[in-house]
Amino acid sequence: MDRHDLPGVTLSDAAKAHKKDLEHQAEYNCKAMTYWVDEERESAFCLIEAPNKKAVKNLHNRAHGLIPHDIIEVNSNLVKSFLGRIHDSELGEDTALEVAADSALRALMVIETSNYIDRIEDNQFDLFFQKFHNSTNKTIGKYNGKVVLLKSSSYLVSFKTVTNAVSCALKIRSKLKYITPNFDDTYRNLKIGISVGEPVTNKAGLFEDAINLATNLCEVVEGEIVVSSEAKALYEAQNHNAFLDRKVIRVLKPREEKFLTHLMHYVDRHWNDPEFNVSNFSTQMGYSKSQLNRKLKALTGSSPNNFIRELRLKRALKMLYNQKGNISEVAFATGFNSPAYFSKCFQDYFGVLPSSYMQQHVS
């Protein structure tokens, strides 16, 4: 899949270029499958079955001279999950109007509920997830969302509009307490992050930037439903400047988003280094200790020390759940200096020793 940045591009321009691609595709052993145009953002995206990136460039150069700015390898099924189609034939008879109404921009929503530690002795846990998944899937369908990825306690969902994504998130939140009326509130943990993005950027993965942002909004930022600044702007544009309910939805400011991106870019490279501490954390981030403490608390609700420890523990929990090693191996792999200290921190945070967790919950 490729991306073209085309100032002043129109649907007519893109349709003509695509037609030229179809005329010359056989010369380069390619198949121009379909395309998306966003006149407002002055961009176009082509899905092409090709032997390599060079063939895509040569085809475009021969057909119309519009060389793509970025090309990534994609899975066609994944493209369809995000964008809804992978062939021109799926557009219907009035192809031009269908394309015009369907740019490649998508609102992406990450949903996480509970976590790997929440297990109940009887069948309530299984009952909870059965009810939650049934309710959530119905709600996603109601708002025309497409489930891209589903795990035991998380979703990645694609929407054509931010309005549908926000409405879906609010409905999922409101329905949660009704599907679990007799459950302890601690088993109703719900986090939702919503971002906006295009399929091809300068990253290697499809919608990689938008997925990373939505995931960080969900997993890192304090708040039940958190949306990006661009998602907020699009929501207001789609709803005649109607405002989001700030009592329920947290909207990140652009400077907060920039800090979050910088934060996780650094943390993801160093989180499991035993030498990773508050001193080098603040220095490498370019802040004093007090500045980092203030900014991190405002964003996540945690101090730098707690943020580092909790992130390590949550990732250790996933490793144990997925059987990525024994307790000692996981302890060292997640930046703890000793299994004993790891076990103490694990019990303090999750309320159970890792050995007990492994015995009870990991088959």
Secondary structure, 3 states (H helix, E strand, C coil): CEEEECCCCCHHHHHHHHHHHHHHHHHHCCEEEEEEEECCCCEEEEEEECCCHHHHHHHHHHHCCCCCCEECCCCHHHHHHHHCCCCHHHHCCCHHHHHHCCCCCEEEEEEEECCCCCCCCCCHHHHHHHHHHHHHHHHHHHCCCEEEEECCCEEEEEECCHHHHHHHHHHHHHHHHHHCCCCCHHHCCEEEEEEEECCCCCCCCCCHHHHHHHHHHHHCCCCCEEECHHHHHHHHHHCCCCCCCCCCEEECCHHHHHHHHHHHHHHHHHCCCCCCCHHHHHHHHCCCHHHHHHHHHHHHCCCHHHHHHHHHHHHHHHHHHCCCCCHHHHHHHCCCCCHHHHHHHHHHHHCCCHHHHHHHHCC
